[in-house]
Amino acid sequence: MIYLDNNATTKTDEKVLEEMLPYLKEEYANPSSMYDFAKKPAMAIQEARVKVRDFLGAKSEDEIYFTSCGSESANTAIKGALNCNKAKKHIITTKVEHPCVLNTYKEFERQGYKVDYIGVNSEGQLNLDELNEKVTKDTALVSVMWANNENGVINPVAEISEMVKAKSPETLMFVDGVQAAGKIPMDVKNTKIDFLGVSGHKFHAPKGIGALYAKSSARFVPLINGGHQERGMRPGTENVPYIVGIGKAAELAMDSMNYELTEVKRLRDKLEQGIIRNVFNARLNSSVKERVPNTTNIGFEYVEGELILLHLSDIGVCASSGSACTSGSLEPSHVLRAMGIPFTALHGSIRFSLSRFTKESEIDTVSEKLPSIMDKLTQISPFQDELSKLRELKR
């Protein structure tokens, strides 16, 4: 198997699993208990909190809250912040956000909020002038993603947070950091971000653990009501093994950051360039420099993406036609539609996402076998005249 769908989920690092095992076996005490047996799990949570603090560049570990996933982190920040300031009914997001953000904002629209959705250009870059124009003193919250899950495009979140606060200092800002975490350096203390969410399974921790950064000055109410855990802001008995896991994964991600930025990027570029060079109906959906190093999105014109994925699966290659959270839908990607990707490539766009475990031999195999797959699929496409023209242009 060649796994190139790391934006959907990643392999749990063996070192992460080793760190977790004692808390699944011997050290199983409830960390909130008063006896000595509970001290080691309680200390392990605190150590993981410090590691995630360093990973995100927060000032204090008290700004880190453990959640179950990125979606919970987003919902906690957005709903928690808006429920603290019900007088303001204007919120801003973008057209290319993850469903956990877009669907949350749609819920607030049904409650009478005005939501502005900011567009992107053909490369997936956010229209900063439009965003700046929409911010007013009545804006309660602005949310953008640090890196897009489908095209990998990085938003200048530090610049955006400065811009938002310059126009309206009381407006809060949430950033979806799920696809940036572990791929590019993050330093929230040098931004004016109020909230940021991440998900452990995107950087080699297990599924079912996430984290929320909430700036010490940012007010929010909990999404879940319950006990005192996570300083009362995320009640429920702590998931000690998984919290230990995300802490270890954060530590390993920091250690591997230079490899991500150099070697993973080199392999991504090699795959990308090989496909564009050898497949006549392939087009790169975004070529901007400001992308996370592991992600490429390639459109194959006049061929259905589902057919491409099935043929890739037949040779053991895992890839994606978009967000894993929308893979059951037959609708084309909302991200690519917002970018204005032509209809000829919209349904045939494939996302390849690498990790630090991706091998060069795997990239070579995909580059070698994909052209023959595309030859077969273009031969059965109903758009033969259009494909002939593309073939001539490529020559």
Disulfide bonds with the S-S distance in Angstrom:
none
